Amino acid sequence: MAPSPAPSSSTDRIEKQIEIAAPRSRVWRALTDVKEFNAWFGVALEGAFKPGAHVKGRITIKGYEHVTMDVKVEKVEPESFFSWRWNPYAVDPKVDYSKEERTLVEFRLEETKGRTLLKVVESGFDKVPAARRAEAFRMNEGGWTGQLKNIERHVAAR
């Protein structure tokens, strides 16, 4: 099923959802097992998604191999909720993003008659520096649409 925007959105948040034909435990594993996450998200992260952890690694998507993805895990509630903070669309190697406030990415899973509803919300764009806010929002808005299709394909293939 194609990803769809959630009913409300603003310039501060992106909301997407997709219903995946798989049990919640399977979608959860694809989302929170770093090796599986790497396979569908297009990164080579090292470490484990545990609360408080910084998980980093290179992006493996063509054209973005110079970028290091760095997430700080916030919460992990097995098979229902997973969240992290990161710097959205932090792709310029000449920019030090460490002083910027990070956006919050939240994943929620719900069972729906043998399927799983996966919702993603990224919020906090209003705190991204004005000079790059609109581009970060635009790129991540499209990026989450693509990533939800990626996780759906990944789960179906295994």
N, C-alpha and C positions, 0 to 999 in steps of 0.2 A: 504494500500500500504506500502511496507517495506521501512524503512528509507534508504536514500542513501547519500553517501558522496557528498559534493558539488564538482565542478570541480577542485578547487585548495585547497591545504593544505600544511602545512609545520610543522616544529617542534614547531612553536610558536602558531599555531591556529588549532582548530578543527572546521570543518564545516559539518553540517548535515542538512537534510531536509526531510520532509514527507508531502504528500498530504493527507488531512483528509476529509472524506465525511461528512462534516458539514459546516454550515455557519460560517463566520469569527467571528461573535459575540459570537457564542457558544464556539469556540476554545479560544477566548480571555478570556471569563469567566473562563474556566478551567485553563488557564495560570495565571490569575491575581487575582482571588478570593482565598484568602489564604486557606479557608476550602477545596475548590475543588483542589487546588494545592497540599495540604497535602495528599489528597486521592490517587492521581496518582503518586506523586513523592516519597512517602514513608517517610514523615516527619510529625512532629507535631509543625509547626511554629505558633507563636503568633504575632499578629499585623496586619498591612495592608501594601500592596505594594504601597507605596507613595514615590515620589522622596525625597531622603535624609534619609529615614527611615532605621534603622537597624532592620531586622526581624530575629528572632532566634528561634530555637527549636530543639528538639531531632530527630535524624533519627530513623525511626521505622522499617527499613529493618533488618531482622535477621542477627546477627553478627556485626551490626553497631550501636546498640542501645546506646552505650557509647559515640557516637559522637554527638556534637551539631553543627547544620548547622547555619551559621551566614552570612547573605547577607546584603549588603548595596545597597539599590535601587538607581540607577542612574537616569533613565528616564522612564516615562510612557506616551506614546502617544496612546490614546485609539484606540483599534482595529487594530493597525499597528506596534507598536514598544514598547518593554519592555526590560530594561537592569538592571543588577546588577553586583556587584563585590563580590568575595568570595575567600577563600583560597582553591584551588583545592586539592582534596583527602587529606584533613586535618583530618586524622583518628587516629593518635597516641596521646593518652591522656597525654603523657610525654613531648610533644613538644608544645612550645608557638609559635603559628603561627602569633600572632598579629604584629610582627615586619616585616613580609614578605609582599611584594607587592602582591596585589590580582589580579587575572585574571578578565577579563571583559566577562560577558555572555550576549549575545544579542539575542533577539527573534524578528523575523520579520514575519508578517502575510500578505498574499496576497490572494485575491479572485481569484479562477480559476473555472469558470462555475459550480457554485453550490457546490464547494468544497473550502478548504482552504489550501494553501501552507504555512507550518510552517517551517521557517529556523532558526537554532540555530548556533551561532558562539561563541566559547570561545577562547579568545586571551590573550596573555601575558605570555605564558608558558616560554619564554626565560628569564623572570625575576624571575621565581621560583628558589629557591636555587638548585644548580647543583646536590646535593646529593639526591634530591627527584624528580627532574624534569621529568625524563623519566617515572617513575612509575606513577606520577600524570597525565601525558599526556596519558599513556596507559590506566589507569583506567577510566579517564573521556571520552576518545575516545569511549570505549566500553559502558560506562555509558550513554552517550547521545543517542547511538543507542537504548538501552533499554528504556530510558525515553521517547523517541519519540513513541515507541510502546505502552508504558503505557498511554500516553495522548490520543493516538488514541483509545485505548480500553475504556478508561474512558469516552470520548466524545460519543462513540457509545452506551455505556451502559445507558446513561441518556437521 
